C-alpha cells in the first residue's frame, strides 16, 4: 500500500490535522484525536463554520444584561459544563 502521511494543518500548542494511508483524517487537539472519514471531516468543518458564523453574529449584537460574553473571563460560566 502507498504510504500516505500528510500534515494538512499544524498549529503548535493547539493541534494538527493529518491524512494517513488508512484514508482517515486525524484531527488532534491537545490530548484528543478524532479519526474521521473524509466525508465526516467535511461535515465537521461545515459544522464549525456554522458555529463561527453564529459566534460572529453574537459578538456583533449590542451588549445587554443577557449577553453571553459578560460571562467570559469569570470562573463560572453558564456555557461551561
Buried (B, 14 or more C-beta within 10 A) or exposed (E): EEEEEEEEEEEEEEBBBBBEEEEBBBBBEEEEEBEBEEEEBEEEBEEEEEEEEEEEEEEEEEEEEEEBEEEEEEEEEEEEE
